[in-house]
């Protein structure tokens, strides 16, 4: 039996590894986009999501109370809906941040595998 040419074998192996990385891992654009996520950024976004939804609920409640001339009825109802929407929005944003942090961890693991290093 003849031994295969090592240079073509290395080329084929490199192409296969690149294709595997491309299909499994995040793209370079995704990694660069979420490279600098900070705790303050997460907290600010969650606070803004909650505050915005609550204020929109309050504004709609006040508007409906003035329109139907009911005192605090719609204000309280829409405040409740606004708080619920703010909580749901915060949960969704938190899940997205978890996905983004997982992308960062996968990208770091891929980089470590390429460099032959290991991070704790």
Biopython code that builds the backbone (N, CA, C, O; Angstrom):
import numpy as np
from Bio.PDB.StructureBuilder import StructureBuilder

atoms = [
    (1, "UNK", "N", (0.821, -1.185, 0.000)),
    (1, "UNK", "CA", (0.000, 0.000, 0.000)),
    (1, "UNK", "C", (0.860, 1.242, 0.000)),
    (1, "UNK", "O", (1.920, 1.280, 0.624)),
    (2, "UNK", "N", (0.395, 2.256, -0.704)),
    (2, "UNK", "CA", (1.140, 3.508, -0.757)),
    (2, "UNK", "C", (0.575, 4.474, 0.264)),
    (2, "UNK", "O", (-0.624, 4.487, 0.542)),
    (3, "UNK", "N", (1.440, 5.261, 0.801)),
    (3, "UNK", "CA", (1.042, 6.238, 1.794)),
    (3, "UNK", "C", (0.570, 7.508, 1.093)),
    (3, "UNK", "O", (1.212, 7.952, 0.141)),
    (4, "UNK", "N", (-0.563, 8.117, 1.551)),
    (4, "UNK", "CA", (-1.043, 9.334, 0.900)),
    (4, "UNK", "C", (-0.084, 10.497, 1.120)),
    (4, "UNK", "O", (0.674, 10.529, 2.089)),
    (5, "UNK", "N", (-0.137, 11.440, 0.204)),
    (5, "UNK", "CA", (0.702, 12.630, 0.284)),
    (5, "UNK", "C", (0.295, 13.446, 1.507)),
    (5, "UNK", "O", (-0.879, 13.781, 1.664)),
    (6, "UNK", "N", (1.256, 13.769, 2.375)),
    (6, "UNK", "CA", (0.942, 14.455, 3.630)),
    (6, "UNK", "C", (0.446, 15.876, 3.417)),
    (6, "UNK", "O", (-0.391, 16.347, 4.187)),
    (7, "UNK", "N", (0.929, 16.570, 2.404)),
    (7, "UNK", "CA", (0.501, 17.952, 2.183)),
    (7, "UNK", "C", (-0.966, 18.010, 1.770)),
    (7, "UNK", "O", (-1.702, 18.879, 2.236)),
    (8, "UNK", "N", (-1.401, 17.097, 0.903)),
    (8, "UNK", "CA", (-2.815, 17.103, 0.511)),
    (8, "UNK", "C", (-3.694, 16.649, 1.662)),
    (8, "UNK", "O", (-4.817, 17.128, 1.815)),
    (9, "UNK", "N", (-3.189, 15.727, 2.473)),
    (9, "UNK", "CA", (-3.949, 15.285, 3.633)),
    (9, "UNK", "C", (-4.147, 16.435, 4.624)),
    (9, "UNK", "O", (-5.234, 16.603, 5.176)),
    (10, "UNK", "N", (-3.089, 17.226, 4.847)),
    (10, "UNK", "CA", (-3.198, 18.374, 5.746)),
    (10, "UNK", "C", (-4.175, 19.407, 5.191)),
    (10, "UNK", "O", (-4.953, 19.989, 5.947)),
    (11, "UNK", "N", (-4.143, 19.639, 3.896)),
    (11, "UNK", "CA", (-5.069, 20.592, 3.268)),
    (11, "UNK", "C", (-6.505, 20.131, 3.427)),
    (11, "UNK", "O", (-7.384, 20.920, 3.775)),
    (12, "UNK", "N", (-6.742, 18.854, 3.172)),
    (12, "UNK", "CA", (-8.096, 18.318, 3.302)),
    (12, "UNK", "C", (-8.572, 18.383, 4.741)),
    (12, "UNK", "O", (-9.732, 18.703, 5.001)),
    (13, "UNK", "N", (-7.675, 18.078, 5.684)),
    (13, "UNK", "CA", (-8.025, 18.149, 7.093)),
    (13, "UNK", "C", (-8.346, 19.589, 7.511)),
    (13, "UNK", "O", (-9.303, 19.824, 8.248)),
    (14, "UNK", "N", (-7.552, 20.537, 7.045)),
    (14, "UNK", "CA", (-7.803, 21.951, 7.368)),
    (14, "UNK", "C", (-9.136, 22.412, 6.796)),
    (14, "UNK", "O", (-9.875, 23.136, 7.463)),
    (15, "UNK", "N", (-9.452, 22.004, 5.572)),
    (15, "UNK", "CA", (-10.746, 22.376, 4.965)),
    (15, "UNK", "C", (-11.894, 21.762, 5.743)),
    (15, "UNK", "O", (-12.908, 22.420, 5.972)),
    (16, "UNK", "N", (-11.748, 20.507, 6.152)),
    (16, "UNK", "CA", (-12.814, 19.842, 6.901)),
    (16, "UNK", "C", (-13.019, 20.507, 8.260)),
    (16, "UNK", "O", (-14.157, 20.681, 8.697)),
    (17, "UNK", "N", (-11.928, 20.879, 8.935)),
    (17, "UNK", "CA", (-12.048, 21.551, 10.220)),
    (17, "UNK", "C", (-12.688, 22.927, 10.071)),
    (17, "UNK", "O", (-13.494, 23.333, 10.908)),
    (18, "UNK", "N", (-12.334, 23.636, 9.020)),
    (18, "UNK", "CA", (-12.935, 24.953, 8.778)),
    (18, "UNK", "C", (-14.426, 24.830, 8.494)),
    (18, "UNK", "O", (-15.218, 25.637, 8.981)),
    (19, "UNK", "N", (-14.811, 23.833, 7.716)),
    (19, "UNK", "CA", (-16.232, 23.617, 7.423)),
    (19, "UNK", "C", (-16.989, 23.244, 8.691)),
    (19, "UNK", "O", (-18.119, 23.686, 8.894)),
    (20, "UNK", "N", (-16.373, 22.436, 9.538)),
    (20, "UNK", "CA", (-17.016, 22.051, 10.790)),
    (20, "UNK", "C", (-17.195, 23.260, 11.694)),
    (20, "UNK", "O", (-18.263, 23.445, 12.278)),
    (21, "UNK", "N", (-16.164, 24.083, 11.816)),
    (21, "UNK", "CA", (-16.253, 25.288, 12.637)),
    (21, "UNK", "C", (-17.315, 26.238, 12.107)),
    (21, "UNK", "O", (-18.051, 26.852, 12.879)),
    (22, "UNK", "N", (-17.391, 26.355, 10.798)),
    (22, "UNK", "CA", (-18.365, 27.274, 10.197)),
    (22, "UNK", "C", (-19.792, 26.803, 10.450)),
    (22, "UNK", "O", (-20.690, 27.622, 10.649)),
    (23, "UNK", "N", (-20.005, 25.491, 10.444)),
    (23, "UNK", "CA", (-21.365, 24.990, 10.634)),
    (23, "UNK", "C", (-21.767, 24.939, 12.099)),
    (23, "UNK", "O", (-22.955, 25.041, 12.404)),
    (24, "UNK", "N", (-20.821, 24.785, 13.014)),
    (24, "UNK", "CA", (-21.159, 24.637, 14.420)),
    (24, "UNK", "C", (-21.014, 25.923, 15.226)),
    (24, "UNK", "O", (-21.855, 26.221, 16.074)),
    (25, "UNK", "N", (-19.982, 26.665, 14.976)),
    (25, "UNK", "CA", (-19.676, 27.810, 15.817)),
    (25, "UNK", "C", (-20.280, 29.098, 15.306)),
    (25, "UNK", "O", (-20.837, 29.147, 14.209)),
    (26, "UNK", "N", (-20.164, 30.149, 16.114)),
    (26, "UNK", "CA", (-20.659, 31.459, 15.706)),
    (26, "UNK", "C", (-19.757, 32.068, 14.643)),
    (26, "UNK", "O", (-18.572, 31.750, 14.545)),
    (27, "UNK", "N", (-20.343, 32.939, 13.863)),
    (27, "UNK", "CA", (-19.559, 33.621, 12.843)),
    (27, "UNK", "C", (-18.675, 34.685, 13.497)),
    (27, "UNK", "O", (-18.910, 35.091, 14.635)),
    (28, "UNK", "N", (-17.676, 35.120, 12.771)),
    (28, "UNK", "CA", (-16.785, 36.155, 13.294)),
    (28, "UNK", "C", (-17.558, 37.445, 13.574)),
    (28, "UNK", "O", (-17.275, 38.148, 14.544)),
    (29, "UNK", "N", (-18.519, 37.743, 12.730)),
    (29, "UNK", "CA", (-19.324, 38.953, 12.917)),
    (29, "UNK", "C", (-20.101, 38.888, 14.233)),
    (29, "UNK", "O", (-20.182, 39.881, 14.956)),
    (30, "UNK", "N", (-20.668, 37.726, 14.541)),
    (30, "UNK", "CA", (-21.416, 37.557, 15.783)),
    (30, "UNK", "C", (-20.503, 37.701, 16.988)),
    (30, "UNK", "O", (-20.859, 38.344, 17.975)),
    (31, "UNK", "N", (-19.340, 37.106, 16.901)),
    (31, "UNK", "CA", (-18.390, 37.191, 18.010)),
    (31, "UNK", "C", (-17.967, 38.639, 18.233)),
    (31, "UNK", "O", (-17.915, 39.090, 19.377)),
    (32, "UNK", "N", (-17.666, 39.373, 17.171)),
    (32, "UNK", "CA", (-17.248, 40.765, 17.308)),
    (32, "UNK", "C", (-18.377, 41.633, 17.848)),
    (32, "UNK", "O", (-18.141, 42.575, 18.604)),
    (33, "UNK", "N", (-19.603, 41.310, 17.453)),
    (33, "UNK", "CA", (-20.748, 42.114, 17.883)),
    (33, "UNK", "C", (-20.964, 42.024, 19.390)),
    (33, "UNK", "O", (-21.270, 43.023, 20.040)),
    (34, "UNK", "N", (-20.803, 40.820, 19.943)),
    (34, "UNK", "CA", (-21.089, 40.615, 21.358)),
    (34, "UNK", "C", (-19.824, 40.454, 22.192)),
    (34, "UNK", "O", (-19.856, 39.846, 23.262)),
    (35, "UNK", "N", (-18.727, 40.989, 21.712)),
    (35, "UNK", "CA", (-17.466, 40.821, 22.397)),
    (35, "UNK", "C", (-17.375, 41.664, 23.666)),
    (35, "UNK", "O", (-16.705, 41.278, 24.623)),
    (36, "UNK", "N", (-18.036, 42.792, 23.674)),
    (36, "UNK", "CA", (-17.860, 43.717, 24.787)),
    (36, "UNK", "C", (-19.136, 43.909, 25.608)),
    (36, "UNK", "O", (-19.516, 45.040, 25.914)),
    (37, "UNK", "N", (-19.788, 42.817, 25.960)),
    (37, "UNK", "CA", (-20.976, 42.922, 26.802)),
    (37, "UNK", "C", (-20.517, 43.111, 28.241)),
    (37, "UNK", "O", (-19.702, 42.341, 28.749)),
    (38, "UNK", "N", (-21.046, 44.141, 28.892)),
    (38, "UNK", "CA", (-20.665, 44.397, 30.279)),
    (38, "UNK", "C", (-21.890, 44.255, 31.179)),
    (38, "UNK", "O", (-23.029, 44.292, 30.713)),
    (39, "UNK", "N", (-21.638, 44.094, 32.454)),
    (39, "UNK", "CA", (-22.729, 43.984, 33.417)),
    (39, "UNK", "C", (-23.562, 45.255, 33.480)),
    (39, "UNK", "O", (-24.781, 45.203, 33.643)),
    (40, "UNK", "N", (-22.896, 46.394, 33.349)),
    (40, "UNK", "CA", (-23.626, 47.667, 33.383)),
    (40, "UNK", "C", (-24.541, 47.797, 32.173)),
    (40, "UNK", "O", (-25.648, 48.324, 32.280)),
    (41, "UNK", "N", (-24.080, 47.321, 31.029)),
    (41, "UNK", "CA", (-24.914, 47.358, 29.828)),
    (41, "UNK", "C", (-26.153, 46.495, 29.965)),
    (41, "UNK", "O", (-27.244, 46.879, 29.544)),
    (42, "UNK", "N", (-25.974, 45.333, 30.555)),
    (42, "UNK", "CA", (-27.115, 44.436, 30.774)),
    (42, "UNK", "C", (-28.101, 45.072, 31.736)),
    (42, "UNK", "O", (-29.304, 45.072, 31.478)),
    (43, "UNK", "N", (-27.609, 45.615, 32.845)),
    (43, "UNK", "CA", (-28.487, 46.234, 33.840)),
    (43, "UNK", "C", (-29.232, 47.427, 33.255)),
    (43, "UNK", "O", (-30.423, 47.606, 33.513)),
    (44, "UNK", "N", (-28.538, 48.240, 32.471)),
    (44, "UNK", "CA", (-29.172, 49.406, 31.870)),
    (44, "UNK", "C", (-30.273, 48.997, 30.903)),
    (44, "UNK", "O", (-31.344, 49.604, 30.884)),
    (45, "UNK", "N", (-30.013, 47.973, 30.102)),
    (45, "UNK", "CA", (-31.032, 47.535, 29.145)),
    (45, "UNK", "C", (-32.241, 46.957, 29.862)),
    (45, "UNK", "O", (-33.375, 47.253, 29.486)),
    (46, "UNK", "N", (-32.022, 46.130, 30.896)),
    (46, "UNK", "CA", (-33.150, 45.557, 31.631)),
    (46, "UNK", "C", (-33.976, 46.652, 32.307)),
    (46, "UNK", "O", (-35.206, 46.598, 32.298)),
    (47, "UNK", "N", (-33.307, 47.638, 32.890)),
    (47, "UNK", "CA", (-34.023, 48.735, 33.540)),
    (47, "UNK", "C", (-34.817, 49.561, 32.524)),
    (47, "UNK", "O", (-35.947, 49.966, 32.793)),
    (48, "UNK", "N", (-34.225, 49.802, 31.372)),
    (48, "UNK", "CA", (-34.920, 50.578, 30.340)),
    (48, "UNK", "C", (-36.131, 49.814, 29.792)),
    (48, "UNK", "O", (-37.184, 50.404, 29.550)),
    (49, "UNK", "N", (-35.976, 48.505, 29.598)),
    (49, "UNK", "CA", (-37.104, 47.703, 29.105)),
    (49, "UNK", "C", (-38.267, 47.750, 30.093)),
    (49, "UNK", "O", (-39.414, 47.968, 29.703)),
    (50, "UNK", "N", (-37.961, 47.544, 31.371)),
    (50, "UNK", "CA", (-39.014, 47.531, 32.381)),
    (50, "UNK", "C", (-39.665, 48.903, 32.535)),
    (50, "UNK", "O", (-40.891, 49.012, 32.575)),
    (51, "UNK", "N", (-38.854, 49.935, 32.621)),
    (51, "UNK", "CA", (-39.376, 51.294, 32.805)),
    (51, "UNK", "C", (-40.212, 51.727, 31.616)),
    (51, "UNK", "O", (-41.280, 52.315, 31.787)),
    (52, "UNK", "N", (-39.736, 51.443, 30.414)),
    (52, "UNK", "CA", (-40.483, 51.830, 29.209)),
    (52, "UNK", "C", (-41.844, 51.168, 29.133)),
    (52, "UNK", "O", (-42.843, 51.827, 28.844)),
    (53, "UNK", "N", (-41.892, 49.867, 29.391)),
    (53, "UNK", "CA", (-43.167, 49.157, 29.318)),
    (53, "UNK", "C", (-44.128, 49.656, 30.396)),
    (53, "UNK", "O", (-45.325, 49.789, 30.142)),
    (54, "UNK", "N", (-43.619, 49.930, 31.587)),
    (54, "UNK", "CA", (-44.474, 50.422, 32.666)),
    (54, "UNK", "C", (-45.021, 51.807, 32.341)),
    (54, "UNK", "O", (-46.200, 52.078, 32.572)),
    (55, "UNK", "N", (-44.176, 52.685, 31.806)),
    (55, "UNK", "CA", (-44.641, 54.032, 31.463)),
    (55, "UNK", "C", (-45.664, 54.006, 30.327)),
    (55, "UNK", "O", (-46.616, 54.786, 30.337)),
    (56, "UNK", "N", (-45.480, 53.136, 29.367)),
    (56, "UNK", "CA", (-46.461, 53.022, 28.280)),
    (56, "UNK", "C", (-47.792, 52.544, 28.840)),
    (56, "UNK", "O", (-48.845, 53.059, 28.464)),
    (57, "UNK", "N", (-47.752, 51.558, 29.743)),
    (57, "UNK", "CA", (-48.990, 51.084, 30.370)),
    (57, "UNK", "C", (-49.676, 52.194, 31.156)),
    (57, "UNK", "O", (-50.898, 52.333, 31.095)),
    (58, "UNK", "N", (-48.900, 52.983, 31.892)),
    (58, "UNK", "CA", (-49.482, 54.103, 32.639)),
    (58, "UNK", "C", (-50.103, 55.138, 31.705)),
    (58, "UNK", "O", (-51.201, 55.627, 31.971)),
    (59, "UNK", "N", (-49.426, 55.471, 30.632)),
    (59, "UNK", "CA", (-49.943, 56.475, 29.689)),
    (59, "UNK", "C", (-51.241, 55.994, 29.041)),
    (59, "UNK", "O", (-52.196, 56.760, 28.907)),
    (60, "UNK", "N", (-51.269, 54.740, 28.645)),
    (60, "UNK", "CA", (-52.506, 54.212, 28.046)),
    (60, "UNK", "C", (-53.628, 54.210, 29.079)),
    (60, "UNK", "O", (-54.767, 54.552, 28.760)),
    (61, "UNK", "N", (-53.310, 53.824, 30.325)),
    (61, "UNK", "CA", (-54.327, 53.820, 31.383)),
    (61, "UNK", "C", (-54.876, 55.208, 31.655)),
    (61, "UNK", "O", (-56.085, 55.374, 31.813)),
    (62, "UNK", "N", (-54.011, 56.203, 31.712)),
    (62, "UNK", "CA", (-54.455, 57.581, 31.941)),
    (62, "UNK", "C", (-55.323, 58.042, 30.779)),
    (62, "UNK", "O", (-56.361, 58.671, 30.985)),
    (63, "UNK", "N", (-54.902, 57.733, 29.566)),
    (63, "UNK", "CA", (-55.687, 58.126, 28.401)),
    (63, "UNK", "C", (-57.064, 57.489, 28.380)),
    (63, "UNK", "O", (-58.052, 58.159, 28.079)),
    (64, "UNK", "N", (-57.143, 56.202, 28.697)),
    (64, "UNK", "CA", (-58.445, 55.531, 28.733)),
    (64, "UNK", "C", (-59.319, 56.066, 29.858)),
    (64, "UNK", "O", (-60.531, 56.195, 29.682)),
    (65, "UNK", "N", (-58.732, 56.381, 31.017)),
    (65, "UNK", "CA", (-59.506, 56.959, 32.118)),
    (65, "UNK", "C", (-60.083, 58.326, 31.743)),
    (65, "UNK", "O", (-61.222, 58.639, 32.088)),
    (66, "UNK", "N", (-59.306, 59.122, 31.050)),
    (66, "UNK", "CA", (-59.822, 60.439, 30.639)),
    (66, "UNK", "C", (-60.904, 60.288, 29.577)),
    (66, "UNK", "O", (-61.886, 61.031, 29.566)),
    (67, "UNK", "N", (-60.715, 59.324, 28.690)),
    (67, "UNK", "CA", (-61.678, 59.140, 27.604)),
    (67, "UNK", "C", (-63.015, 58.624, 28.139)),
    (67, "UNK", "O", (-64.073, 59.140, 27.777)),
    (68, "UNK", "N", (-62.965, 57.612, 28.994)),
    (68, "UNK", "CA", (-64.203, 57.020, 29.527)),
    (68, "UNK", "C", (-64.640, 57.661, 30.834)),
    (68, "UNK", "O", (-65.660, 57.266, 31.397)),
    (69, "UNK", "N", (-63.894, 58.639, 31.330)),
    (69, "UNK", "CA", (-64.190, 59.361, 32.567)),
    (69, "UNK", "C", (-64.352, 58.402, 33.756)),
    (69, "UNK", "O", (-65.269, 58.537, 34.566)),
    (70, "UNK", "N", (-63.458, 57.458, 33.830)),
    (70, "UNK", "CA", (-63.375, 56.566, 34.986)),
    (70, "UNK", "C", (-62.118, 56.968, 35.731)),
    (70, "UNK", "O", (-61.099, 57.294, 35.124)),
    (71, "UNK", "N", (-62.201, 56.943, 37.055)),
    (71, "UNK", "CA", (-61.078, 57.481, 37.817)),
    (71, "UNK", "C", (-59.825, 56.623, 37.729)),
    (71, "UNK", "O", (-59.056, 56.816, 36.787)),
    (72, "UNK", "N", (-59.568, 55.709, 38.620)),
    (72, "UNK", "CA", (-58.293, 55.009, 38.502)),
    (72, "UNK", "C", (-58.411, 53.613, 37.882)),
    (72, "UNK", "O", (-57.442, 52.853, 37.894)),
    (73, "UNK", "N", (-59.583, 53.266, 37.341)),
    (73, "UNK", "CA", (-59.827, 51.901, 36.886)),
    (73, "UNK", "C", (-58.824, 51.467, 35.807)),
    (73, "UNK", "O", (-58.073, 50.513, 36.006)),
    (74, "UNK", "N", (-58.814, 52.159, 34.682)),
    (74, "UNK", "CA", (-57.928, 51.768, 33.589)),
    (74, "UNK", "C", (-56.452, 52.040, 33.917)),
    (74, "UNK", "O", (-55.556, 51.351, 33.430)),
    (75, "UNK", "N", (-56.223, 53.054, 34.749)),
    (75, "UNK", "CA", (-54.861, 53.329, 35.173)),
    (75, "UNK", "C", (-54.272, 52.119, 35.894)),
    (75, "UNK", "O", (-53.149, 51.708, 35.604)),
    (76, "UNK", "N", (-55.022, 51.554, 36.825)),
    (76, "UNK", "CA", (-54.536, 50.391, 37.570)),
    (76, "UNK", "C", (-54.412, 49.158, 36.677)),
    (76, "UNK", "O", (-53.435, 48.413, 36.766)),
    (77, "UNK", "N", (-55.403, 48.950, 35.822)),
    (77, "UNK", "CA", (-55.374, 47.776, 34.937)),
    (77, "UNK", "C", (-54.186, 47.859, 33.980)),
    (77, "UNK", "O", (-53.422, 46.904, 33.836)),
    (78, "UNK", "N", (-54.044, 49.004, 33.336)),
    (78, "UNK", "CA", (-52.960, 49.140, 32.361)),
    (78, "UNK", "C", (-51.588, 49.208, 33.033)),
    (78, "UNK", "O", (-50.586, 48.811, 32.438)),
    (79, "UNK", "N", (-51.539, 49.712, 34.278)),
    (79, "UNK", "CA", (-50.284, 49.664, 35.019)),
    (79, "UNK", "C", (-49.863, 48.209, 35.236)),
    (79, "UNK", "O", (-48.696, 47.852, 35.075)),
    (80, "UNK", "N", (-50.844, 47.378, 35.605)),
    (80, "UNK", "CA", (-50.560, 45.950, 35.775)),
    (80, "UNK", "C", (-50.070, 45.308, 34.489)),
    (80, "UNK", "O", (-49.115, 44.531, 34.501)),
    (81, "UNK", "N", (-50.727, 45.634, 33.376)),
    (81, "UNK", "CA", (-50.282, 45.104, 32.082)),
    (81, "UNK", "C", (-48.888, 45.625, 31.720)),
    (81, "UNK", "O", (-48.072, 44.891, 31.163)),
    (82, "UNK", "N", (-48.623, 46.881, 32.037)),
    (82, "UNK", "CA", (-47.309, 47.450, 31.749)),
    (82, "UNK", "C", (-46.202, 46.774, 32.541)),
    (82, "UNK", "O", (-45.129, 46.486, 32.012)),
    (83, "UNK", "N", (-46.477, 46.522, 33.821)),
    (83, "UNK", "CA", (-45.488, 45.826, 34.651)),
    (83, "UNK", "C", (-45.273, 44.412, 34.122)),
    (83, "UNK", "O", (-44.135, 43.950, 34.033)),
    (84, "UNK", "N", (-46.359, 43.721, 33.770)),
    (84, "UNK", "CA", (-46.235, 42.365, 33.226)),
    (84, "UNK", "C", (-45.437, 42.373, 31.923)),
    (84, "UNK", "O", (-44.585, 41.513, 31.703)),
    (85, "UNK", "N", (-45.720, 43.351, 31.064)),
    (85, "UNK", "CA", (-44.979, 43.448, 29.808)),
    (85, "UNK", "C", (-43.500, 43.759, 30.072)),
    (85, "UNK", "O", (-42.624, 43.240, 29.380)),
    (86, "UNK", "N", (-43.225, 44.600, 31.067)),
    (86, "UNK", "CA", (-41.843, 44.914, 31.422)),
    (86, "UNK", "C", (-41.097, 43.701, 31.947)),
    (86, "UNK", "O", (-39.928, 43.500, 31.618)),
    (87, "UNK", "N", (-41.758, 42.893, 32.757)),
    (87, "UNK", "CA", (-41.131, 41.680, 33.276)),
    (87, "UNK", "C", (-40.863, 40.702, 32.140)),
    (87, "UNK", "O", (-39.779, 40.124, 32.058)),
    (88, "UNK", "N", (-41.850, 40.515, 31.263)),
    (88, "UNK", "CA", (-41.663, 39.595, 30.131)),
    (88, "UNK", "C", (-40.551, 40.085, 29.206)),
    (88, "UNK", "O", (-39.756, 39.285, 28.713)),
    (89, "UNK", "N", (-40.496, 41.369, 28.974)),
    (89, "UNK", "CA", (-39.442, 41.934, 28.136)),
    (89, "UNK", "C", (-38.075, 41.753, 28.789)),
    (89, "UNK", "O", (-37.092, 41.463, 28.108)),
    (90, "UNK", "N", (-38.017, 41.922, 30.090)),
    (90, "UNK", "CA", (-36.771, 41.717, 30.804)),
    (90, "UNK", "C", (-36.312, 40.263, 30.748)),
    (90, "UNK", "O", (-35.122, 39.992, 30.591)),
    (91, "UNK", "N", (-37.244, 39.340, 30.875)),
    (91, "UNK", "CA", (-36.914, 37.917, 30.778)),
    (91, "UNK", "C", (-36.387, 37.591, 29.387)),
    (91, "UNK", "O", (-35.407, 36.861, 29.243)),
    (92, "UNK", "N", (-37.035, 38.129, 28.373)),
    (92, "UNK", "CA", (-36.584, 37.888, 26.992)),
    (92, "UNK", "C", (-35.184, 38.480, 26.757)),
    (92, "UNK", "O", (-34.337, 37.845, 26.129)),
    (93, "UNK", "N", (-34.953, 39.683, 27.258)),
    (93, "UNK", "CA", (-33.637, 40.306, 27.100)),
    (93, "UNK", "C", (-32.575, 39.517, 27.859)),
    (93, "UNK", "O", (-31.456, 39.358, 27.371)),
    (94, "UNK", "N", (-32.917, 39.020, 29.053)),
    (94, "UNK", "CA", (-31.975, 38.222, 29.830)),
    (94, "UNK", "C", (-31.611, 36.934, 29.102)),
    (94, "UNK", "O", (-30.449, 36.528, 29.091)),
    (95, "UNK", "N", (-32.601, 36.296, 28.499)),
    (95, "UNK", "CA", (-32.327, 35.082, 27.718)),
    (95, "UNK", "C", (-31.408, 35.399, 26.536)),
    (95, "UNK", "O", (-30.488, 34.636, 26.241)),
    (96, "UNK", "N", (-31.654, 36.507, 25.874)),
    (96, "UNK", "CA", (-30.799, 36.894, 24.752)),
    (96, "UNK", "C", (-29.367, 37.140, 25.217)),
    (96, "UNK", "O", (-28.419, 36.754, 24.534)),
    (97, "UNK", "N", (-29.206, 37.774, 26.365)),
    (97, "UNK", "CA", (-27.866, 37.998, 26.887)),
    (97, "UNK", "C", (-27.182, 36.685, 27.237)),
    (97, "UNK", "O", (-25.981, 36.529, 27.019)),
    (98, "UNK", "N", (-27.947, 35.738, 27.781)),
    (98, "UNK", "CA", (-27.359, 34.428, 28.066)),
    (98, "UNK", "C", (-26.882, 33.754, 26.794)),
    (98, "UNK", "O", (-25.817, 33.137, 26.781)),
    (99, "UNK", "N", (-27.654, 33.863, 25.729)),
    (99, "UNK", "CA", (-27.245, 33.288, 24.448)),
    (99, "UNK", "C", (-25.976, 33.981, 23.957)),
    (99, "UNK", "O", (-25.053, 33.328, 23.471)),
    (100, "UNK", "N", (-25.937, 35.298, 24.086)),
    (100, "UNK", "CA", (-24.771, 36.051, 23.638)),
    (100, "UNK", "C", (-23.523, 35.669, 24.435)),
    (100, "UNK", "O", (-22.435, 35.542, 23.872)),
    (101, "UNK", "N", (-23.687, 35.486, 25.753)),
    (101, "UNK", "CA", (-22.545, 35.081, 26.570)),
    (101, "UNK", "C", (-22.094, 33.667, 26.219)),
    (101, "UNK", "O", (-20.900, 33.368, 26.255)),
    (102, "UNK", "N", (-23.042, 32.800, 25.881)),
    (102, "UNK", "CA", (-22.687, 31.451, 25.448)),
    (102, "UNK", "C", (-21.915, 31.496, 24.135)),
    (102, "UNK", "O", (-20.970, 30.733, 23.937)),
    (103, "UNK", "N", (-22.320, 32.390, 23.245)),
    (103, "UNK", "CA", (-21.588, 32.566, 21.989)),
    (103, "UNK", "C", (-20.154, 32.996, 22.280)),
    (103, "UNK", "O", (-19.214, 32.505, 21.656)),
    (104, "UNK", "N", (-19.993, 33.913, 23.229)),
    (104, "UNK", "CA", (-18.647, 34.342, 23.602)),
    (104, "UNK", "C", (-17.827, 33.183, 24.150)),
    (104, "UNK", "O", (-16.654, 33.029, 23.808)),
    (105, "UNK", "N", (-18.446, 32.366, 25.003)),
    (105, "UNK", "CA", (-17.723, 31.242, 25.586)),
    (105, "UNK", "C", (-17.321, 30.233, 24.513)),
    (105, "UNK", "O", (-16.212, 29.700, 24.545)),
    (106, "UNK", "N", (-18.221, 29.970, 23.564)),
    (106, "UNK", "CA", (-17.898, 29.044, 22.476)),
    (106, "UNK", "C", (-16.778, 29.601, 21.602)),
    (106, "UNK", "O", (-15.885, 28.868, 21.179)),
    (107, "UNK", "N", (-16.836, 30.891, 21.341)),
    (107, "UNK", "CA", (-15.794, 31.506, 20.520)),
    (107, "UNK", "C", (-14.450, 31.437, 21.238)),
    (107, "UNK", "O", (-13.423, 31.174, 20.612)),
    (108, "UNK", "N", (-14.455, 31.671, 22.542)),
    (108, "UNK", "CA", (-13.211, 31.588, 23.308)),
    (108, "UNK", "C", (-12.680, 30.160, 23.323)),
    (108, "UNK", "O", (-11.474, 29.941, 23.207)),
    (109, "UNK", "N", (-13.582, 29.182, 23.466)),
    (109, "UNK", "CA", (-13.157, 27.782, 23.456)),
    (109, "UNK", "C", (-12.577, 27.404, 22.105)),
    (109, "UNK", "O", (-11.578, 26.688, 22.034)),
    (110, "UNK", "N", (-13.201, 27.886, 21.025)),
    (110, "UNK", "CA", (-12.664, 27.618, 19.690)),
    (110, "UNK", "C", (-11.288, 28.249, 19.523)),
    (110, "UNK", "O", (-10.377, 27.632, 18.971)),
    (111, "UNK", "N", (-11.143, 29.473, 19.999)),
    (111, "UNK", "CA", (-9.857, 30.156, 19.895)),
    (111, "UNK", "C", (-8.789, 29.429, 20.704)),
    (111, "UNK", "O", (-7.648, 29.286, 20.265)),
    (112, "UNK", "N", (-9.180, 28.971, 21.898)),
    (112, "UNK", "CA", (-8.245, 28.222, 22.731)),
    (112, "UNK", "C", (-7.833, 26.911, 22.062)),
    (112, "UNK", "O", (-6.676, 26.498, 22.141)),
    (113, "UNK", "N", (-8.789, 26.266, 21.407)),
    (113, "UNK", "CA", (-8.485, 25.018, 20.711)),
    (113, "UNK", "C", (-7.514, 25.263, 19.556)),
    (113, "UNK", "O", (-6.611, 24.462, 19.313)),
    (114, "UNK", "N", (-7.708, 26.371, 18.851)),
    (114, "UNK", "CA", (-6.819, 26.708, 17.744)),
    (114, "UNK", "C", (-5.426, 27.025, 18.271)),
    (114, "UNK", "O", (-4.428, 26.581, 17.703)),
    (115, "UNK", "N", (-5.357, 27.796, 19.362)),
    (115, "UNK", "CA", (-4.056, 28.204, 19.916)),
    (115, "UNK", "C", (-3.406, 27.113, 20.753)),
    (115, "UNK", "O", (-2.212, 27.191, 21.045)),
    (116, "UNK", "N", (-4.161, 26.111, 21.140)),
    (116, "UNK", "CA", (-3.608, 25.056, 21.972)),
    (116, "UNK", "C", (-3.499, 25.429, 23.434)),
    (116, "UNK", "O", (-2.723, 24.827, 24.176)),
    (117, "UNK", "N", (-4.283, 26.432, 23.861)),
    (117, "UNK", "CA", (-4.274, 26.848, 25.261)),
    (117, "UNK", "C", (-5.565, 26.417, 25.906)),
    (117, "UNK", "O", (-6.478, 25.941, 25.232)),
    (118, "UNK", "N", (-5.646, 26.585, 27.222)),
    (118, "UNK", "CA", (-6.840, 26.200, 27.966)),
    (118, "UNK", "C", (-7.151, 27.291, 28.966)),
    (118, "UNK", "O", (-6.295, 27.676, 29.763)),
    (119, "UNK", "N", (-8.399, 27.800, 28.926)),
    (119, "UNK", "CA", (-8.806, 28.820, 29.895)),
    (119, "UNK", "C", (-9.703, 28.176, 30.925)),
    (119, "UNK", "O", (-10.453, 27.255, 30.602)),
    (120, "UNK", "N", (-9.641, 28.639, 32.151)),
    (120, "UNK", "CA", (-10.462, 28.041, 33.223)),
    (120, "UNK", "C", (-11.919, 28.370, 33.072)),
    (120, "UNK", "O", (-12.735, 27.944, 33.889)),
]
sb = StructureBuilder()
sb.init_structure("model")
sb.init_model(0)
sb.init_chain("A")
sb.init_seg("    ")
for serial, (resi, resn, name, xyz) in enumerate(atoms, 1):
    if name == "N":
        sb.init_residue(resn, " ", resi, " ")
    sb.init_atom(name, np.array(xyz, "f"), 0.0, 1.0, " ", f" {name:<3s}", serial, name[0])
structure = sb.get_structure()
